[in-house]
Amino acid sequence: MTREIIEVLHWNANGIKRQELEFHNVLINHDIAVALVCETHLTPDMNFNLPATGIKISDCDGLVNLLSIYYPLNRDPIPSDFNSIHK
């Protein structure tokens, strides 16, 4: 059995919209597989795009806290039962 290292990022964004390009570059440059982002200061009507294969969003007091599951193209696909973990 081989083991793969998975890079995980936990980030208190304190407003992610103004740092969107930097955030995207960090995901790519550091080969981040899972990004957990809090204090995004996003609202449901804001447009924010992530290169992600799965995203879970939670809304608290009108602000969106974001859990992004990000898998770069060179990784294996997310297992089919992955979503059941988050239900």
N, CA and C atoms as an extended XYZ file, in Angstrom:
261
Properties=species:S:1:pos:R:3:atomname:S:1:resname:S:1:resid:I:1 pbc="F F F"
N         0.838       -1.179        0.000 N   MET     1
C         0.000        0.000        0.000 CA  MET     1
C         0.884        1.244        0.000 C   MET     1
N         0.560        2.194       -0.864 N   THR     2
C         1.307        3.442       -0.903 CA  THR     2
C         0.505        4.521       -0.191 C   THR     2
N         1.215        5.483        0.356 N   ARG     3
C         0.567        6.590        1.054 CA  ARG     3
C         0.826        7.859        0.275 C   ARG     3
N        -0.194        8.655        0.157 N   GLU     4
C        -0.068        9.940       -0.505 CA  GLU     4
C        -0.182       11.036        0.546 C   GLU     4
N         0.670       12.020        0.433 N   ILE     5
C         0.593       13.170        1.334 CA  ILE     5
C        -0.485       14.109        0.808 C   ILE     5
N        -1.373       14.517        1.684 N   ILE     6
C        -2.427       15.453        1.320 CA  ILE     6
C        -2.158       16.762        2.049 C   ILE     6
N        -1.998       17.816        1.278 N   GLU     7
C        -1.770       19.142        1.852 CA  GLU     7
C        -3.116       19.759        2.231 C   GLU     7
N        -3.219       20.206        3.487 N   VAL     8
C        -4.452       20.797        4.001 CA  VAL     8
C        -4.158       22.231        4.431 C   VAL     8
N        -5.036       23.138        4.061 N   LEU     9
C        -4.900       24.545        4.433 CA  LEU     9
C        -6.092       24.941        5.293 C   LEU     9
N        -5.829       25.526        6.462 N   HIS    10
C        -6.884       26.132        7.280 CA  HIS    10
C        -6.580       27.615        7.311 C   HIS    10
N        -7.555       28.431        6.887 N   TRP    11
C        -7.269       29.847        6.717 CA  TRP    11
C        -8.420       30.694        7.239 C   TRP    11
N        -8.109       31.646        8.111 N   ASN    12
C        -9.052       32.663        8.535 CA  ASN    12
C        -8.889       33.813        7.548 C   ASN    12
N        -9.785       33.896        6.580 N   ALA    13
C        -9.621       34.811        5.453 CA  ALA    13
C        -9.836       36.278        5.812 C   ALA    13
N       -10.712       36.556        6.789 N   ASN    14
C       -11.048       37.938        7.124 CA  ASN    14
C       -11.423       38.722        5.865 C   ASN    14
N       -12.243       38.120        5.039 N   GLY    15
C       -12.693       38.742        3.788 CA  GLY    15
C       -11.972       38.150        2.596 C   GLY    15
N       -12.515       37.105        2.014 N   ILE    16
C       -11.807       36.386        0.960 CA  ILE    16
C       -11.947       37.030       -0.422 C   ILE    16
N       -12.992       37.787       -0.655 N   LYS    17
C       -13.237       38.337       -1.991 CA  LYS    17
C       -12.079       39.214       -2.460 C   LYS    17
N       -11.542       40.023       -1.586 N   ARG    18
C       -10.437       40.904       -1.986 CA  ARG    18
C        -9.121       40.148       -2.133 C   ARG    18
N        -9.101       38.889       -1.707 N   GLN    19
C        -7.888       38.074       -1.801 CA  GLN    19
C        -8.090       36.867       -2.724 C   GLN    19
N        -9.088       36.940       -3.593 N   GLU    20
C        -9.472       35.797       -4.424 CA  GLU    20
C        -8.309       35.273       -5.268 C   GLU    20
N        -7.590       36.145       -5.941 N   LEU    21
C        -6.470       35.716       -6.786 CA  LEU    21
C        -5.349       35.105       -5.948 C   LEU    21
N        -5.016       35.732       -4.827 N   GLU    22
C        -3.975       35.200       -3.946 CA  GLU    22
C        -4.364       33.815       -3.418 C   GLU    22
N        -5.632       33.662       -3.028 N   PHE    23
C        -6.108       32.379       -2.519 CA  PHE    23
C        -5.984       31.298       -3.591 C   PHE    23
N        -6.404       31.609       -4.797 N   HIS    24
C        -6.293       30.658       -5.907 CA  HIS    24
C        -4.833       30.279       -6.134 C   HIS    24
N        -3.928       31.248       -6.108 N   ASN    25
C        -2.502       30.970       -6.311 CA  ASN    25
C        -1.924       30.093       -5.205 C   ASN    25
N        -2.342       30.306       -3.971 N   VAL    26
C        -1.875       29.462       -2.859 CA  VAL    26
C        -2.323       28.017       -3.074 C   VAL    26
N        -3.580       27.826       -3.486 N   LEU    27
C        -4.075       26.473       -3.743 CA  LEU    27
C        -3.231       25.767       -4.797 C   LEU    27
N        -2.940       26.467       -5.868 N   ILE    28
C        -2.177       25.877       -6.973 CA  ILE    28
C        -0.712       25.687       -6.597 C   ILE    28
N        -0.073       26.734       -6.104 N   ASN    29
C         1.377       26.703       -5.856 CA  ASN    29
C         1.786       25.751       -4.742 C   ASN    29
N         0.889       25.504       -3.793 N   HIS    30
C         1.220       24.619       -2.674 CA  HIS    30
C         0.522       23.267       -2.777 C   HIS    30
N        -0.101       23.017       -3.928 N   ASP    31
C        -0.753       21.729       -4.197 CA  ASP    31
C        -1.718       21.350       -3.070 C   ASP    31
N        -2.558       22.316       -2.677 N   ILE    32
C        -3.510       22.105       -1.591 CA  ILE    32
C        -4.622       21.164       -2.053 C   ILE    32
N        -4.875       20.138       -1.271 N   ALA    33
C        -5.944       19.191       -1.591 CA  ALA    33
C        -7.242       19.566       -0.890 C   ALA    33
N        -7.137       20.088        0.323 N   VAL    34
C        -8.316       20.458        1.106 CA  VAL    34
C        -8.071       21.832        1.709 C   VAL    34
N        -9.003       22.747        1.495 N   ALA    35
C        -8.894       24.082        2.079 CA  ALA    35
C       -10.115       24.332        2.950 C   ALA    35
N        -9.867       24.652        4.199 N   LEU    36
C       -10.930       24.985        5.145 CA  LEU    36
C       -10.834       26.480        5.398 C   LEU    36
N       -11.824       27.223        4.961 N   VAL    37
C       -11.757       28.678        5.016 CA  VAL    37
C       -12.882       29.196        5.899 C   VAL    37
N       -12.527       30.028        6.873 N   CYS    38
C       -13.545       30.631        7.728 CA  CYS    38
C       -13.452       32.144        7.627 C   CYS    38
N       -14.481       32.812        8.139 N   GLU    39
C       -14.593       34.272        8.084 CA  GLU    39
C       -14.380       34.796        6.672 C   GLU    39
N       -15.130       34.211        5.725 N   THR    40
C       -15.008       34.623        4.325 CA  THR    40
C       -15.614       35.997        4.076 C   THR    40
N       -16.582       36.389        4.887 N   HIS    41
C       -17.353       37.622        4.725 CA  HIS    41
C       -18.119       37.640        3.407 C   HIS    41
N       -18.339       36.473        2.821 N   LEU    42
C       -19.159       36.379        1.617 CA  LEU    42
C       -20.627       36.374        2.015 C   LEU    42
N       -21.452       36.896        1.151 N   THR    43
C       -22.892       36.796        1.322 CA  THR    43
C       -23.430       35.923        0.193 C   THR    43
N       -24.621       35.356        0.360 N   PRO    44
C       -25.140       34.442       -0.656 CA  PRO    44
C       -25.250       35.049       -2.055 C   PRO    44
N       -25.369       36.371       -2.160 N   ASP    45
C       -25.507       36.990       -3.479 CA  ASP    45
C       -24.168       37.308       -4.144 C   ASP    45
N       -23.052       37.094       -3.472 N   MET    46
C       -21.731       37.362       -4.056 CA  MET    46
C       -21.299       36.216       -4.960 C   MET    46
N       -20.619       36.564       -6.039 N   ASN    47
C       -20.083       35.566       -6.956 CA  ASN    47
C       -18.639       35.275       -6.566 C   ASN    47
N       -18.360       34.015       -6.295 N   PHE    48
C       -16.999       33.608       -5.933 CA  PHE    48
C       -16.749       32.240       -6.533 C   PHE    48
N       -15.751       32.143       -7.391 N   ASN    49
C       -15.474       30.896       -8.091 CA  ASN    49
C       -14.215       30.241       -7.555 C   ASN    49
N       -14.308       28.943       -7.319 N   LEU    50
C       -13.153       28.163       -6.887 CA  LEU    50
C       -12.952       26.996       -7.837 C   LEU    50
N       -11.698       26.666       -8.119 N   PRO    51
C       -11.422       25.480       -8.933 CA  PRO    51
C       -11.527       24.240       -8.063 C   PRO    51
N       -12.735       23.886       -7.693 N   ALA    52
C       -12.926       22.802       -6.735 CA  ALA    52
C       -13.809       21.715       -7.321 C   ALA    52
N       -13.606       20.523       -6.837 N   THR    53
C       -14.470       19.431       -7.256 CA  THR    53
C       -15.624       19.240       -6.297 C   THR    53
N       -15.555       19.831       -5.141 N   GLY    54
C       -16.649       19.749       -4.188 CA  GLY    54
C       -16.551       20.883       -3.198 C   GLY    54
N       -17.675       21.520       -2.928 N   ILE    55
C       -17.680       22.650       -1.998 CA  ILE    55
C       -18.857       22.482       -1.046 C   ILE    55
N       -18.603       22.710        0.220 N   LYS    56
C       -19.695       22.741        1.196 CA  LYS    56
C       -19.701       24.133        1.810 C   LYS    56
N       -20.853       24.764        1.782 N   ILE    57
C       -20.981       26.124        2.290 CA  ILE    57
C       -21.926       26.115        3.482 C   ILE    57
N       -21.529       26.807        4.541 N   SER    58
C       -22.439       26.975        5.675 CA  SER    58
C       -22.685       28.455        5.888 C   SER    58
N       -23.912       28.796        6.196 N   ASP    59
C       -24.328       30.180        6.362 CA  ASP    59
C       -24.624       30.424        7.839 C   ASP    59
N       -23.985       31.447        8.403 N   CYS    60
C       -24.191       31.769        9.808 CA  CYS    60
C       -24.365       33.276        9.934 C   CYS    60
N       -25.504       33.705       10.393 N   ASP    61
C       -25.781       35.134       10.578 CA  ASP    61
C       -25.584       35.937        9.296 C   ASP    61
N       -25.940       35.356        8.149 N   GLY    62
C       -25.835       36.072        6.884 CA  GLY    62
C       -24.457       36.064        6.268 C   GLY    62
N       -23.462       35.536        6.977 N   LEU    63
C       -22.119       35.436        6.417 CA  LEU    63
C       -21.852       33.987        6.057 C   LEU    63
N       -21.172       33.788        4.964 N   VAL    64
C       -20.900       32.444        4.484 CA  VAL    64
C       -19.540       31.990        4.979 C   VAL    64
N       -19.516       30.887        5.718 N   ASN    65
C       -18.266       30.204        6.034 CA  ASN    65
C       -18.139       29.104        5.013 C   ASN    65
N       -16.978       28.934        4.477 N   LEU    66
C       -16.802       28.077        3.318 CA  LEU    66
C       -15.877       26.927        3.627 C   LEU    66
N       -16.280       25.751        3.268 N   LEU    67
C       -15.408       24.582        3.313 CA  LEU    67
C       -15.215       24.170        1.878 C   LEU    67
N       -14.026       24.290        1.381 N   SER    68
C       -13.756       23.943       -0.004 CA  SER    68
C       -12.941       22.669       -0.052 C   SER    68
N       -13.415       21.697       -0.782 N   ILE    69
C       -12.653       20.486       -1.025 CA  ILE    69
C       -12.052       20.645       -2.406 C   ILE    69
N       -10.776       20.771       -2.479 N   TYR    70
C       -10.095       21.097       -3.723 CA  TYR    70
C        -9.181       19.946       -4.114 C   TYR    70
N        -9.379       19.408       -5.291 N   TYR    71
C        -8.510       18.343       -5.782 CA  TYR    71
C        -7.902       18.763       -7.110 C   TYR    71
N        -6.603       19.018       -7.153 N   PRO    72
C        -5.945       19.339       -8.420 CA  PRO    72
C        -6.111       18.195       -9.415 C   PRO    72
N        -5.949       18.508      -10.670 N   LEU    73
C        -6.179       17.530      -11.730 CA  LEU    73
C        -5.296       16.299      -11.631 C   LEU    73
N        -4.126       16.421      -11.036 N   ASN    74
C        -3.206       15.282      -10.980 CA  ASN    74
C        -3.525       14.317       -9.843 C   ASN    74
N        -4.612       14.531       -9.131 N   ARG    75
C        -4.991       13.649       -8.031 CA  ARG    75
C        -6.085       12.690       -8.477 C   ARG    75
N        -6.232       11.621       -7.730 N   ASP    76
C        -7.315       10.679       -7.989 CA  ASP    76
C        -8.648       11.358       -7.689 C   ASP    76
N        -9.725       10.917       -8.341 N   PRO    77
C       -11.042       11.504       -8.068 CA  PRO    77
C       -11.467       11.274       -6.620 C   PRO    77
N       -12.361       12.132       -6.150 N   ILE    78
C       -12.925       11.966       -4.815 CA  ILE    78
C       -13.754       10.689       -4.821 C   ILE    78
N       -13.640        9.858       -3.793 N   PRO    79
C       -14.430        8.623       -3.746 CA  PRO    79
C       -15.925        8.918       -3.852 C   PRO    79
N       -16.670        8.020       -4.452 N   SER    80
C       -18.095        8.250       -4.686 CA  SER    80
C       -18.886        8.418       -3.393 C   SER    80
N       -18.402        7.859       -2.286 N   ASP    81
C       -19.123        7.992       -1.024 CA  ASP    81
C       -18.673        9.208       -0.218 C   ASP    81
N       -17.875       10.079       -0.795 N   PHE    82
C       -17.317       11.233       -0.096 CA  PHE    82
C       -18.410       12.133        0.474 C   PHE    82
N       -19.432       12.453       -0.329 N   ASN    83
C       -20.470       13.376        0.131 CA  ASN    83
C       -21.221       12.862        1.343 C   ASN    83
N       -21.271       11.561        1.515 N   SER    84
C       -21.997       11.018        2.656 CA  SER    84
C       -21.337       11.383        3.983 C   SER    84
N       -20.066       11.724        3.942 N   ILE    85
C       -19.349       12.132        5.150 CA  ILE    85
C       -19.904       13.451        5.675 C   ILE    85
N       -20.363       14.320        4.773 N   HIS    86
C       -20.749       15.680        5.136 CA  HIS    86
C       -22.248       15.875        5.275 C   HIS    86
N       -23.040       14.806        5.222 N   LYS    87
C       -24.497       14.974        5.328 CA  LYS    87
C       -24.941       14.956        6.765 C   LYS    87
